[in-house]
């Protein structure tokens, strides 16, 4: 994997770059649709490629390990072969899922013991096993195994958690560097910078990660309960330290406003379930503002979903028709909203990239942010 920084904004830390992988080149800033179990929920690959214009999608180690399992993935030639997605992929290590299973997991220096959310069976993730699993999945970019503390964690817990994450990181690197890819394409390992909401811990974590000279870096443990302004402060702390010639990935974030604020602070890569999850619940992100399709006000609104025409569904279907689909419980409704919302997120980062290159990103952000975040 290779990263080329193409342009930086004149009045902020925003960047435009290119990430080259064996499965294709990614233009940054980029949003990655979440394909947790090997599929982006409700959206077919051809729609992701042609309409959404997704350049990379994300899978999850924890979920894919449990189902379909490593034997199936290995026989299929990895997740690329199994799912037929032939563009770049990134896998989250499963650290966040282990965090979310607090009632059914136990952390030790060796790793994390947990019970499957599917059948209750017992499993153990170690830094070494997580690297081996991600070799089998075969993503172009893989994540180190970490613990993700809650945003409300006290300082002592956050420090102990970071100690464990950094110990695991060394073991991840040792295992990853002593093994080879399985399917003929290269893989890159990103360390994850943790430290909760404590600037000194974030600095320590960023300095440690930067010293390892990997091909890119992730910022984890944000948008997990802390205020948005605190998240932005932690991003600034970390990005003052992480190398400028490597991509920076903010994990699991977030709203359109979060993404633009983070781009302004020097973040290159994003993922979040919000476009599809909120879409399945009747929320549309549009160039004019946010729409709740369940509201009665749309029952007789025959204007298009979005006049910008980000995807083919935007000018074909009306708000009134979309509201009808949700009121009727028709599965087509969540499919259309998921497709549109993903298209909106990818449109937003493409616009951000264009304005970074043109040199007026901050001015454009100030102009568009109130428009796209207003509730209609």
C-alpha positions in Angstrom: 0.0 0.0 0.0 1.2 3.5 -0.8 -0.1 7.0 0.1 0.5 10.1 -1.9 -0.5 13.4 -0.5 -1.8 15.5 -3.4 -3.0 18.7 -1.9 -3.5 20.5 1.4 -6.0 23.2 2.2 -4.6 26.7 2.6 -6.4 27.7 5.8 -6.7 24.4 7.7 -5.3 20.9 8.0 -7.6 19.3 5.4 -5.8 17.0 2.9 -6.5 15.3 -0.4 -4.5 12.2 -1.3 -4.3 8.8 -3.1 -4.0 5.4 -1.4 -2.8 2.7 -3.8 -3.6 -0.9 -3.1 -3.5 -4.1 -5.1 -7.3 -3.9 -5.6 -7.3 -0.3 -6.7 -6.7 3.3 -5.8 -8.7 5.2 -3.2 -9.1 9.0 -3.4 -9.1 10.7 0.0 -10.9 12.0 1.9 -13.0 8.8 1.7 -16.0 7.3 3.4 -16.1 3.5 3.6 -19.6 1.8 3.6 -19.8 -0.7 6.4 -20.1 -4.3 5.2 -19.9 -6.0 8.6 -20.7 -9.5 7.6 -19.4 -9.3 4.0 -22.3 -7.2 2.7 -23.4 -3.6 3.0 -26.9 -4.2 4.4 -29.6 -4.0 1.7 -27.3 -2.7 -1.1 -26.0 -4.8 -4.0 -22.4 -4.6 -5.1 -23.2 -3.1 -8.5 -25.1 -0.3 -6.8 -22.2 0.4 -4.5 -19.9 0.5 -7.5 -22.0 2.4 -10.1 -24.4 4.5 -8.1 -22.7 5.1 -4.7 -19.2 5.1 -6.3 -17.8 3.3 -3.2 -14.0 2.8 -3.6 -13.5 0.7 -0.5 -15.8 -1.1 2.0 -15.3 -2.3 5.5 -15.7 -5.8 7.0 -15.5 -7.0 10.6 -13.2 -9.6 12.0 -15.4 -10.6 14.9 -18.5 -11.2 12.8 -16.8 -12.9 9.9 -14.8 -15.2 12.2 -18.1 -16.4 13.8 -20.0 -16.6 10.5 -19.3 -17.9 7.8 -16.1 -18.9 9.6 -12.5 -19.2 8.5 -12.8 -22.5 6.7 -15.3 -21.1 4.3 -13.4 -17.9 3.7 -10.2 -19.7 3.1 -11.8 -22.1 0.6 -13.4 -19.1 -1.2 -10.1 -17.3 -1.5 -10.8 -14.7 1.2 -13.6 -12.2 1.5 -12.9 -10.7 -2.0 -13.5 -14.1 -3.6 -16.4 -15.0 -1.3 -18.3 -11.8 -1.7 -17.1 -11.0 -5.3 -16.2 -7.4 -4.2 -13.0 -6.7 -6.1 -12.2 -3.2 -4.9 -10.2 -2.5 -1.8 -11.4 -3.7 1.6 -10.5 -2.9 5.2 -11.2 -5.0 8.3 -11.8 -3.8 11.8 -10.0 -6.1 14.3 -13.1 -6.8 16.4 -11.9 -4.7 19.3 -15.0 -2.6 19.3 -17.3 -5.6 19.2 -15.4 -7.1 22.2 -15.9 -3.7 23.9 -19.6 -3.8 23.2 -19.9 -7.3 24.7 -18.9 -6.1 28.1 -21.3 -8.4 29.9 -20.0 -11.4 28.0 -16.2 -10.9 27.8 -13.1 -10.9 30.0 -9.9 -9.1 29.2 -6.5 -10.6 30.2 -3.0 -9.7 29.2 -3.2 -12.7 26.9 -6.3 -11.5 25.0 -10.1 -11.3 25.2 -12.3 -14.2 26.2 -15.9 -13.7 25.0 -19.1 -15.5 24.2 -20.6 -15.4 20.7 -23.7 -13.3 20.4 -25.0 -16.0 18.0 -25.0 -19.1 20.1 -23.2 -18.3 23.4 -20.1 -20.4 22.5 -16.8 -19.4 24.1 -14.0 -17.9 22.1 -10.6 -16.3 22.7 -9.1 -13.4 20.6 -5.4 -12.8 21.0 -3.3 -10.3 19.1 -1.8 -13.2 17.2 -5.1 -14.9 16.4 -6.6 -11.7 15.2 -3.7 -11.1 12.8 -4.1 -14.7 11.5 -7.9 -14.3 11.1 -7.3 -11.1 9.1 -4.8 -12.9 6.9 -7.6 -15.4 6.1 -10.2 -12.7 5.5 -7.6 -11.0 3.2 -8.5 -7.3 3.4 -6.1 -4.8 1.9 -5.9 -2.9 5.2 -6.2 -4.6 8.6 -6.4 -3.2 12.1 -4.4 -4.0 15.2 -6.3 -5.6 18.1 -7.1 -3.1 20.8 -9.4 -2.4 23.7 -11.8 0.4 23.1 -12.7 2.1 26.5 -16.0 4.0 26.8 -15.8 7.8 26.4 -16.8 8.1 30.0 -13.9 6.0 31.4 -11.9 7.5 34.3 -8.2 8.3 33.8 -6.9 5.2 35.6 -9.1 2.9 33.5 -8.1 4.7 30.3 -4.4 4.4 31.2 -4.6 0.7 32.0 -6.5 0.2 28.8 -3.9 2.0 26.8 -1.2 -0.1 28.5 -3.0 -3.2 27.3 -3.6 -1.9 23.8 0.1 -1.0 23.3 1.2 -4.4 24.6 -1.2 -6.0 22.2 0.0 -3.7 19.3 3.6 -5.0 19.7 2.4 -8.5 19.5 0.2 -7.8 16.5 3.1 -6.3 14.6 5.4 -9.2 15.5 2.8 -11.7 14.2 1.8 -9.7 11.1 5.4 -9.2 10.1 6.3 -12.8 10.5 3.5 -14.1 8.3 2.6 -13.6 4.6 -0.6 -12.7 2.8 -2.6 -15.8 1.6 -4.1 -14.7 -1.7 -1.4 -13.0 -3.8 -2.1 -9.4 -2.8 -0.4 -7.2 -0.2 -1.9 -6.2 3.2 -1.1 -3.2 5.4 -1.5 -3.1 9.2 -2.7 0.1 10.9 -2.0 0.7 14.6 -5.0 2.2 16.5 -4.4 5.2 18.6 -6.4 5.0 21.9 -6.3 7.1 25.1 -10.0 8.0 25.6 -10.5 11.7 26.3 -7.2 12.4 28.0 -4.8 14.5 25.9 -1.6 13.1 27.6 -2.7 9.5 26.9 -3.6 10.4 23.3 -0.2 12.0 22.8 1.6 9.0 24.2 -0.4 6.7 22.0 0.1 8.7 18.9 3.9 9.0 19.5 4.1 5.3 20.1 2.2 4.5 16.9 4.1 7.0 14.8 7.4 5.5 16.0 6.4 2.1 14.4 6.5 3.5 10.9 3.5 1.6 9.6 1.7 2.4 6.3 -1.2 4.2 8.0 -2.8 4.9 11.3 -6.2 4.7 12.9 -7.8 6.8 15.6 -10.1 4.8 17.7 -12.2 5.1 20.9 -14.0 8.3 19.8 -17.7 8.9 19.3 -18.3 6.4 22.2 -20.1 8.7 24.6 -17.9 11.8 24.8 -19.0 15.3 23.6 -18.4 16.1 20.0 -16.1 19.0 20.9 -14.0 16.7 23.0 -13.7 14.3 20.0 -12.5 17.2 17.8 -9.9 18.2 20.5 -8.5 14.6 20.6 -8.3 14.5 16.8 -6.3 17.7 16.9 -4.0 16.3 19.6 -3.3 13.1 17.7 -2.9 14.6 14.2 -0.3 17.0 15.4 1.9 13.9 16.0 0.9 11.3 13.4 3.0 11.5 10.2 1.7 13.8 7.5 2.7 11.4 4.7 0.5 8.5 5.9 -3.3 8.1 5.9 -5.3 8.7 9.0 -8.5 6.8 9.6 -11.1 7.9 12.2 -13.0 4.8 13.2 -16.7 4.6 13.4 -17.4 8.3 12.8 -20.0 9.6 12.2 -22.5 12.3 11.2 -22.0 14.5 8.1 -20.9 17.3 10.5 -18.5 15.0 12.3 -16.9 14.0 9.0 -16.4 17.6 7.7 -15.0 18.7 11.1 -12.6 15.8 11.1 -11.5 16.4 7.5 -10.8 20.0 8.5 -8.5 18.6 11.2 -6.6 16.3 8.9 -8.4 13.0 8.8 -8.5 11.0 5.5 -10.7 8.0 6.1 -14.1 7.3 7.7 -16.6 4.6 8.3 -20.0 4.5 10.0 -23.2 2.5 10.1 -25.3 5.7 10.3 -26.1 6.0 6.5 -27.7 2.5 6.4 -28.9 2.2 10.0 -30.6 5.5 10.0 -31.9 5.0 6.5 -33.6 1.7 7.5 -35.4 3.8 10.2 -36.7 6.4 7.7 -34.0 9.1 7.9 -32.7 10.7 4.7 -29.5 12.8 4.6 -29.9 15.2 1.7 -28.2 18.2 0.2 -31.1 20.3 1.5 -31.2 18.9 5.1 -32.2 15.9 7.1 -35.7 14.3 6.5 -37.7 12.0 8.8 -39.9 10.1 6.3 -42.2 9.0 9.1 -43.4 12.6 9.6 -46.8 13.3 8.1 -45.6 16.4 6.4 -44.2 14.3 3.5 -47.4 12.5 2.7 -48.3 14.8 -0.1 -44.9 16.0 -1.1 -44.2 14.9 -4.6 -40.8 16.5 -4.9 -37.8 14.2 -5.5 -35.8 12.8 -2.6 -32.9 15.0 -3.5 -32.8 17.5 -6.4 -29.1 17.1 -6.7 -29.6 13.6 -8.1 -26.7 12.0 -6.2 -27.9 8.5 -7.2 -30.5 7.3 -9.7 -33.2 6.9 -7.0 -33.0 10.6 -6.0 -35.0 12.1 -8.9 -37.0 9.0 -9.7 -38.8 8.6 -6.3 -40.7 11.3 -4.4 -40.8 12.0 -0.7 -44.5 11.1 -0.6 -43.8 7.7 -2.2 -40.9 7.0 0.2 -43.1 7.9 3.2 -45.8 5.5 1.8 -43.2 2.7 1.6 -42.2 3.1 5.3 -45.8 3.4 6.4 -46.7 0.2 4.6 -43.6 -1.7 5.9 -42.4 -2.3 2.4 -38.8 -3.5 2.3 -38.1 -1.4 -0.8 -38.2 1.7 1.5 -35.1 0.8 3.6 -33.2 -0.3 0.4 -33.8 3.0 -1.3 -32.9 5.1 1.7 -29.7 3.1 2.4 -28.6 3.5 -1.2 -29.4 7.3 -1.2 -27.7 7.9 2.2 -24.5 6.1 1.1 -24.6 8.1 -2.1 -24.9 11.3 0.0 -21.9 10.4 2.2 -19.7 9.6 -0.8 -20.9 12.7 -2.5 -20.0 14.8 0.6 -16.4 13.5 0.7 -16.0 13.9 -3.0 -17.1 17.5 -2.7 -14.7 18.0 0.2 -11.8 16.6 -1.8 -12.7 18.9 -4.7 -12.7 22.0 -2.5 -9.5 21.0 -0.8 -7.8 20.8 -4.2 -9.4 24.1 -5.2 -8.2 25.7 -2.0 -11.5 26.9 -0.5 -12.5 23.9 1.8 -13.1 25.9 5.0 -15.2 28.5 3.2 -17.2 25.7 1.5 -17.6 23.9 4.8 -19.0 27.0 6.6 -21.4 27.5 3.7 -22.8 23.9 3.4 -22.8 22.7 6.9 -25.9 24.6 8.1 -27.7 23.5 5.0 -27.1 19.8 5.2 -27.6 19.5 9.0 -30.9 21.4 9.2 -34.0 19.4 10.0 -36.6 19.7 7.3 
